């Protein structure tokens, strides 16, 4: 059994050990949580390329002790002239999942780093130079890093879809084949791009030399993203969504993310008396799954680019709205479930420094390896987040010019009733809200330690990338008696592996009022807790 890591001066959790160590090194040098998180994010963008990269999007939440957290929305928009007809004229009924036409939104991740460092300088006295924060990422990209088992398996599985796409084979295949676990992979072009960012500043990605190179490469391969679209991008600061939970309060990101769903699941659990149930019992799991179904229906009806929403997400978390939904939960029978929602993989990471300043962040390419397109000269792997748009006119998420796509990304924070502060999150599309609900309830309601809460078996309702099954996927370590009880309640169950990546890569850090940090990383990932 893994045990929680504890420390007092600083802690970083990430799904790859090298990235967590990058953040810890910054904390040891006197950097703050935001600076550590940027170093972590940059290293993740290199050493976990099937999950994240600088060609993707990001959402961050930053907390100053005693103040309400602030969110960074770094979602890229669709091009200003991109319409449904662009795809219809080419014979598509849906946006392709891979290739140049899937690379159809601006990449916002680097703008999140810029916004976080601006907050760091203005609010937290940040002083470390950008070159220092990117140093590890540059080293790993230029000199190489060992391929993880997760990446090796993903590359081998997705190779038929990706091998012929522009630039992919030259970076991620070796002699036309996927590198095995432990094989050394280098990305020299990406190292050059990161080095230029370190020297010229992060704005260069959007309004400098890198932007020009990126725009030219995108135009050459036939992506609809243009130079003016890249130049127009800015990350924005937004207030978080929040909801009461017991005597505490939960925080998450606003639309276009699914933070609403994450908060709603937990609020419904709270209002339905979930804290009175036995943890990890069939009744406990059933309540969370039924709350998930209700929250996903609300999410899929309403959440999209905020400019197109006709209702406030915060209003959907109001007492009357939650009471009406909670009354629909049948504790004796599973509601019908035809499926909903989204798929995708990503990376959550968190950092807390010795002053209690905290970051909860997610950055992503969406599907594994995103669009699969690697841009020449810069080595940037571009996301496919825009495949979340619909090509059906009138659809709530129909493709429109200059819009942000719906995002599964939603980093979380919580103030618990016992005075602890928590940063937590997970990768995994529809699995993110479900995993957040499991972690938060185990820790806050039942006194489970942070690492134990992450390690214990979990589940996923719905689809995963590469599978259209909408079953309730349950790790095989769950008590067979519980599985039978869930089946009797009407759940369509599929048993998966003991520690299965399908249920996501989770992580969390709890800060006790005493100043002690307690952290956990997911054994399903390649991550660690790095602390001092």
C-alpha positions in Angstrom: 0.0 0.0 0.0 1.4 3.4 -1.0 1.2 6.0 1.8 0.6 9.7 1.6 3.7 11.9 1.2 4.0 14.7 3.8 6.1 17.8 3.9 6.0 21.4 5.1 7.9 23.6 2.6 6.4 22.7 -0.7 4.9 19.9 -2.8 4.2 19.1 -6.5 2.1 16.3 -7.9 2.2 15.3 -11.6 1.5 12.2 -13.7 5.1 11.9 -14.7 7.9 11.8 -12.1 10.4 13.9 -14.1 7.8 16.7 -14.4 7.1 16.7 -10.7 10.8 16.9 -10.0 11.1 19.9 -12.3 8.5 21.7 -10.2 10.2 20.7 -6.9 13.6 22.0 -8.1 12.0 25.4 -8.6 10.4 25.4 -5.1 13.8 24.5 -3.6 15.3 27.5 -5.4 12.8 29.8 -3.8 10.2 29.8 -6.5 6.5 30.0 -5.8 3.8 27.6 -6.7 3.0 29.3 -10.0 6.6 29.2 -11.1 6.9 25.5 -10.1 3.7 24.7 -12.0 5.1 26.3 -15.2 8.2 24.2 -14.9 6.1 21.2 -14.3 3.8 22.0 -17.3 6.8 22.6 -19.6 8.4 19.2 -18.7 5.0 17.4 -19.1 4.7 18.9 -22.6 7.9 17.0 -23.5 8.0 13.8 -21.5 4.3 12.9 -21.7 3.6 13.9 -25.3 0.7 11.5 -25.9 -1.3 13.4 -23.2 -0.2 17.0 -23.4 1.9 19.6 -25.2 2.4 23.3 -26.1 0.1 22.7 -29.1 -2.8 22.2 -26.7 -5.1 24.1 -24.3 -5.0 24.6 -20.6 -7.1 25.8 -17.6 -5.5 26.8 -14.3 -6.7 27.8 -10.9 -4.5 29.9 -8.5 -5.2 30.5 -4.9 -3.7 33.0 -2.5 -4.3 32.1 1.1 -7.4 33.9 2.5 -8.7 34.8 -0.9 -11.1 33.3 -3.5 -9.2 31.4 -6.2 -8.8 32.9 -9.7 -9.0 30.9 -12.9 -7.1 31.2 -16.1 -9.1 30.3 -19.2 -6.5 29.5 -21.9 -8.9 27.8 -24.4 -8.1 28.6 -28.0 -10.9 29.6 -30.4 -11.9 28.4 -33.8 -10.7 30.6 -36.7 -12.6 33.8 -37.3 -13.8 32.7 -40.7 -14.3 29.0 -40.0 -17.9 27.7 -40.6 -19.7 24.4 -41.0 -19.6 24.8 -44.7 -15.8 24.5 -44.7 -16.3 20.8 -43.8 -19.6 20.1 -45.6 -18.0 21.3 -48.9 -15.3 18.6 -48.4 -17.9 15.9 -47.8 -17.7 15.7 -44.0 -20.7 15.1 -41.7 -18.4 15.4 -38.6 -15.1 17.1 -38.0 -12.3 14.5 -38.6 -10.6 13.3 -35.4 -7.1 13.4 -36.9 -5.1 15.3 -39.5 -4.9 18.9 -40.6 -8.7 19.5 -40.5 -8.7 18.4 -36.9 -6.1 21.0 -36.1 -8.8 23.7 -36.2 -8.4 25.8 -33.0 -5.6 28.0 -31.6 -3.4 26.4 -29.0 -3.7 28.2 -25.7 -1.5 26.3 -23.2 1.5 28.7 -23.5 -0.8 31.7 -22.8 -1.8 30.0 -19.5 1.9 29.9 -18.5 2.2 33.6 -19.4 -0.9 34.5 -17.3 0.2 32.4 -14.4 3.6 34.1 -14.4 2.1 37.5 -14.5 0.0 36.7 -11.5 3.2 35.3 -9.9 5.1 38.5 -10.4 2.3 40.8 -9.4 0.8 38.9 -6.5 3.4 36.4 -5.2 6.7 38.2 -5.8 7.8 35.8 -8.5 11.4 36.3 -9.5 12.8 33.3 -11.3 13.7 33.9 -15.0 11.7 32.1 -17.7 14.9 30.4 -18.9 15.2 28.7 -15.6 11.6 27.5 -15.6 11.9 25.9 -19.1 15.4 24.5 -18.6 14.4 21.0 -17.7 11.9 20.8 -20.6 14.6 22.0 -23.0 17.1 19.5 -21.7 14.6 16.6 -22.1 13.5 17.6 -25.5 17.1 18.0 -26.8 18.9 15.3 -25.0 16.1 12.8 -24.7 13.9 11.1 -22.2 12.8 7.5 -21.5 9.5 6.6 -23.1 6.9 5.4 -20.4 4.9 2.3 -20.7 1.8 4.5 -21.1 3.2 6.3 -24.1 4.7 3.1 -25.7 1.3 1.4 -25.5 -0.6 4.4 -26.8 1.8 4.9 -29.7 1.6 1.2 -30.7 -2.2 1.3 -30.5 -2.7 4.5 -32.4 0.1 4.0 -35.0 -2.3 3.0 -37.8 -4.2 6.3 -37.4 -1.2 8.5 -37.0 1.8 7.2 -38.9 1.0 8.9 -42.2 0.1 12.3 -40.7 2.4 15.2 -41.3 5.5 15.1 -39.1 4.3 12.4 -36.7 6.5 9.4 -37.8 9.7 11.5 -37.8 9.3 12.3 -34.1 7.3 9.6 -32.4 8.3 6.5 -34.5 11.6 4.7 -34.8 12.1 3.1 -38.2 8.4 3.2 -38.7 7.6 1.5 -35.3 6.6 2.7 -31.9 9.4 3.0 -29.4 9.2 0.5 -26.6 9.1 1.4 -22.9 12.4 2.7 -21.8 13.5 3.7 -25.3 15.0 7.2 -25.6 13.0 9.7 -27.5 14.3 13.1 -28.6 12.5 16.2 -30.0 15.2 18.6 -31.1 12.8 20.9 -33.0 10.6 21.3 -29.9 13.8 21.9 -27.9 14.6 24.8 -30.3 11.1 26.2 -29.9 11.2 26.1 -26.1 14.7 27.7 -26.2 13.3 30.5 -28.3 10.4 31.0 -25.9 12.9 31.2 -23.0 14.9 33.9 -24.9 12.2 35.9 -26.6 9.4 35.4 -24.1 6.1 33.5 -24.2 4.4 36.2 -26.3 6.6 35.0 -29.2 4.2 32.0 -29.5 1.4 34.2 -30.5 2.8 37.4 -31.8 6.4 36.7 -32.8 8.7 34.5 -34.7 7.3 31.2 -33.5 3.8 32.4 -34.4 5.0 33.1 -37.9 6.6 29.6 -38.2 3.5 27.9 -36.8 1.1 29.8 -39.0 3.1 29.0 -42.1 3.3 25.3 -41.2 -0.5 25.1 -40.5 -1.2 26.8 -43.8 1.1 24.4 -45.7 -0.7 21.3 -44.3 -4.2 22.7 -44.8 -5.3 23.6 -41.3 -7.9 26.3 -41.2 -6.0 28.2 -38.4 -4.4 31.4 -39.7 -1.8 33.9 -38.5 -4.4 36.4 -37.5 -6.2 33.8 -35.4 -3.0 33.0 -33.5 -2.3 36.7 -32.9 -5.7 37.4 -31.6 -5.5 34.8 -28.8 -5.3 35.9 -25.1 -5.7 33.9 -21.9 -8.4 35.5 -19.7 -8.8 35.6 -15.9 -12.2 34.4 -14.7 -13.9 33.9 -11.4 -14.5 30.3 -10.4 -17.8 28.5 -10.1 -18.4 27.5 -6.5 -20.8 25.5 -4.3 -21.2 24.6 -0.7 -20.3 21.1 0.4 -21.1 20.3 4.0 -19.5 23.1 6.0 -16.9 23.6 3.3 -16.8 25.1 -0.2 -15.8 23.7 -3.6 -14.3 25.6 -6.6 -14.0 24.7 -10.2 -13.7 26.4 -13.6 -16.5 28.0 -15.5 -17.7 27.2 -19.1 -16.5 26.3 -21.6 -15.2 23.6 -19.2 -17.3 20.9 -17.5 -16.5 22.3 -14.1 -20.2 22.7 -13.6 -20.7 19.0 -13.8 -17.9 18.3 -11.3 -19.4 20.6 -8.8 -23.0 19.4 -9.4 -22.1 15.7 -8.8 -20.7 16.6 -5.4 -23.5 19.0 -4.5 -26.1 16.3 -5.3 -24.2 13.7 -3.3 -24.2 16.1 -0.4 -27.8 17.0 -0.6 -28.9 13.4 -1.0 -27.2 12.4 2.3 -24.2 10.7 0.8 -22.1 11.3 3.9 -24.3 8.9 5.8 -23.3 6.0 3.5 -20.5 3.5 3.9 -17.5 4.5 1.7 -17.0 2.3 -1.4 -20.3 0.5 -0.7 -22.8 -0.3 -3.5 -25.1 2.5 -2.1 -22.2 5.0 -2.2 -21.2 4.1 -5.7 -24.8 4.1 -6.9 -25.5 7.6 -5.6 -22.4 9.0 -7.3 -23.2 7.3 -10.6 -26.8 8.6 -10.5 -25.7 12.1 -9.7 -23.2 11.8 -12.6 -26.0 11.0 -15.0 -28.0 14.1 -13.9 -25.0 16.4 -14.0 -24.0 15.2 -17.5 -27.4 15.8 -18.9 -27.3 19.4 -17.6 -23.8 19.8 -18.9 -24.6 18.5 -22.3 -27.6 20.7 -22.6 -26.0 24.0 -21.5 -22.2 24.1 -21.4 -20.5 25.6 -24.4 -18.7 28.9 -25.3 -20.0 31.2 -22.6 -21.0 33.8 -25.2 -23.6 31.4 -26.6 -25.1 30.2 -23.2 -28.6 31.3 -22.3 -28.3 30.5 -18.6 -25.7 31.2 -15.9 -23.6 28.2 -14.9 -23.5 29.5 -11.3 -27.3 29.7 -11.3 -27.5 26.0 -12.2 -25.7 25.4 -8.9 -28.3 27.4 -6.9 -30.2 25.7 -4.1 -33.5 25.4 -5.9 -32.0 23.9 -9.0 -29.9 21.4 -7.0 -32.9 20.4 -4.8 -35.0 19.7 -7.9 -32.3 17.5 -9.4 -31.6 15.7 -6.1 -35.2 14.7 -5.8 -34.9 12.8 -9.1 -32.4 10.4 -7.7 -33.8 6.9 -7.1 -31.6 5.2 -4.4 -33.2 1.8 -5.3 -32.8 1.8 -9.1 -30.4 2.9 -11.7 -31.8 5.5 -14.2 -31.7 4.6 -17.9 -28.5 5.7 -19.5 -28.1 5.9 -23.2 -24.7 7.6 -23.0 -23.5 11.2 -23.3 -20.5 13.2 -23.0 -16.9 13.2 -24.1 -13.6 11.3 -24.4 -10.0 12.4 -24.2 -6.8 12.3 -22.3 -4.9 15.0 -20.5 -2.6 15.9 -17.6 -3.6 17.3 -14.2 -0.9 18.7 -12.0 -0.8 20.6 -8.7 1.6 22.6 -6.6 1.5 24.2 -3.2 4.4 26.3 -1.8 5.5 27.0 1.8 3.3 30.1 1.9 0.2 28.1 1.1 -0.1 29.5 -2.4 -1.5 26.9 -4.7 -2.1 25.9 -8.3 -4.4 23.3 -9.7 -4.0 23.0 -13.5 -4.8 20.9 -16.5 -3.3 21.0 -20.0 -4.3 18.8 -22.9 -4.1 17.8 -26.5 -7.6 16.2 -26.2 -7.3 12.7 -27.9 -4.0 10.9 -27.5 -1.5 12.8 -29.6 -4.2 15.3 -30.4 -4.6 15.8 -34.2 -1.5 13.8 -34.8 0.0 16.6 -36.8 3.6 17.7 -35.9 4.4 21.1 -37.4 7.7 21.4 -39.3 10.5 23.5 -37.9 8.9 24.0 -34.5 8.2 20.4 -33.6 4.8 21.3 -32.1 2.2 18.6 -31.9 -1.2 20.3 -32.5 -4.4 19.5 -30.5 -7.7 18.3 -31.9 -9.9 20.0 -29.3 -12.1 21.5 -32.0 -13.5 18.1 -32.9 -15.9 18.8 -30.0 -17.8 21.1 -32.4 -20.8 19.8 -34.2 -21.5 20.2 -37.9 -25.2 20.2 -37.3 -26.7 23.7 -37.6 -28.7 24.6 -34.5 -26.8 22.1 -32.3 -25.8 23.6 -28.9 -22.2 23.1 -29.8 -22.4 23.8 -33.5 -19.2 25.1 -35.1 -19.3 28.9 -35.3 -16.5 31.4 -36.2 -14.3 32.5 -33.3 -15.8 30.1 -30.7 -14.2 28.1 -27.9 -15.0 24.4 -28.0 -16.5 22.5 -25.0 -13.7 21.4 -22.7 -13.6 18.4 -20.4 -10.7 20.1 -18.6 -11.5 21.3 -15.1 -9.0 21.6 -12.3 -10.5 21.7 -8.8 -9.9 23.2 -5.4 -11.8 22.9 -2.1 -11.9 24.3 1.4 -12.9 21.4 3.6 -15.1 21.6 6.7 -12.1 20.7 8.9 -10.1 23.7 7.7 -7.9 21.8 5.2 -7.4 23.2 1.7 -7.3 20.8 -1.2 -6.1 20.9 -4.8 -7.1 17.9 -6.9 -7.9 16.7 -10.3 -7.6 13.9 -12.9 -7.3 13.3 -16.6 -9.8 11.3 -18.7 -12.7 13.1 -20.4 -16.0 12.2 -18.8 -14.0 10.5 -16.1 -12.6 13.8 -14.7 -15.8 14.8 -12.8 -16.4 11.2 -11.6 -12.8 10.8 -10.3 -13.0 14.2 -8.6 -16.2 13.2 -6.8 -14.6 9.9 -5.6 -11.5 11.7 -4.3 -13.3 14.6 -2.6 -15.9 12.4 -0.9 -13.4 9.9 0.3 -11.1 12.6 1.8 -13.7 15.1 3.0 -16.6 12.8 4.2 -14.9 9.6 5.3 -11.4 10.6 6.5 -9.5 8.6 3.9 -5.9 9.6 3.5 -5.0 11.4 0.3 -2.9 8.6 -1.3 -5.3 5.9 -0.1 -8.2 7.8 -1.7 -6.4 7.9 -5.0 -5.1 4.3 -4.9 -8.5 2.6 -3.9 -10.4 1.1 -6.9 -12.5 3.5 -9.0 -15.0 3.4 -11.9 -16.1 5.2 -15.0 -19.5 5.6 -16.4 -19.4 6.1 -20.2 -17.1 6.1 -23.1 -13.4 6.2 -23.5 -11.3 7.1 -26.5 -11.3 4.2 -28.9 -14.4 2.6 -27.4 -18.1 3.5 -27.7 -19.3 1.5 -24.7 -21.4 3.4 -22.2 -21.1 0.7 -19.5 -20.2 1.3 -15.9 -16.6 0.3 -16.0 -15.4 -1.0 -12.6 -11.9 -1.9 -11.6 -11.6 -5.6 -10.8 -10.4 -4.9 -7.2 -13.9 -3.7 -6.2 -15.6 -6.2 -3.9 -17.5 -8.8 -6.0 -20.4 -8.4 -3.6 -20.6 -4.7 -4.4 -20.5 -5.5 -8.1 -23.4 -7.9 -7.7 -25.4 -5.3 -5.7 -24.8 -2.7 -8.4 -26.0 -5.1 -11.1 -29.2 -5.8 -9.1 -29.8 -2.0 -9.0 -29.8 -2.0 -12.8 -26.3 -0.9 -13.7 -24.7 -2.3 -16.9 -21.3 -3.3 -15.6 -18.0 -4.0 -17.3 -15.1 -5.1 -15.2 -11.7 -3.7 -16.2 -8.2 -4.1 -15.0 -7.0 -3.8 -11.4 -5.3 -0.5 -11.9 -6.7 0.6 -15.2 -5.9 3.9 -17.0 -9.5 4.0 -18.2 -10.4 5.5 -14.8 -7.9 8.3 -15.1 -4.7 9.6 -13.6 -5.6 11.4 -10.4 -3.6 13.5 -8.0 -4.2 15.7 -4.9 -2.5 17.8 -2.3 -4.1 18.7 1.0 -2.8 21.6 3.1 -3.6 21.3 6.8 -4.1 24.4 9.0 -0.9 23.3 10.8 1.1 23.8 7.6 1.6 20.2 6.8 1.1 19.1 3.2 -0.2 15.7 2.4 0.0 14.5 -1.2 -0.9 11.5 -3.4 -0.1 10.4 -7.0 -1.9 7.8 -9.0 -0.2 4.4 -9.3 -2.1 4.1 -12.7 0.1 6.9 -14.0 3.9 7.5 -14.1 3.6 10.2 -11.5 5.0 10.9 -8.1 4.7 13.4 -5.2 7.8 15.5 -5.1 8.2 17.5 -1.8 10.5 19.0 0.7 
